[in-house]
Amino acid sequence: ASVQRTWEVLHDTSCKCSLKDSFFAQNPEDEVLVIIHEYFLPQQGLYLPFFGLPEWGPVLTILRRADGSRCAVGGKSSWTEDEASTGIAASLGDWMSCANADLDVDPTAISKGNNLAKHLRTMGFSLKFDLEYMSLGAHSEDHRGVVCYITVSVYV
């Protein structure tokens, strides 16, 4: 929060003082968000962690835009199972870039709602992560195992 003080002369004998308190976070696009994912297979009434099951191979995580093109956050667009096991970390700005949006976009470009604020930054939004797991043979990646495609989108 920041406090702004102003003083203005109204007449020769009076003035107006004001105090403005702002509660918007500064530079929220630099805040880091971490996504951690696991895949579980139901087996005889139990759910077993998918990672580490040798018959399915290792999991490769690939980040994509809604149009299917790859998108990089933190300088990368894919992570091995070992790299993704501790989480995929990136700034809010990077995640939003993969959703083809930023905090200063006009919300009417995303939604047809009425009476929307001028920018996402001042009204809020939902950042959605869709995870699609594809087994060997179901994906076209050069990877002998499961691929998890993560697609990021923004909703208001």
Secondary structure as UniProt FT lines:
FT   STRAND          2..11
FT   TURN            12..13
FT   STRAND          14..22
FT   HELIX           28..30
FT   STRAND          32..35
FT   STRAND          40..43
FT   TURN            44..45
FT   STRAND          46..49
FT   TURN            51..52
FT   TURN            54..56
FT   STRAND          59..64
FT   TURN            66..67
FT   TURN            74..75
FT   STRAND          78..79
FT   HELIX           81..84
FT   TURN            85..86
FT   STRAND          88..91
FT   HELIX           92..98
FT   TURN            99..100
FT   TURN            103..104
FT   HELIX           107..109
FT   HELIX           120..123
FT   STRAND          126..134
FT   TURN            136..138
FT   STRAND          146..155
//
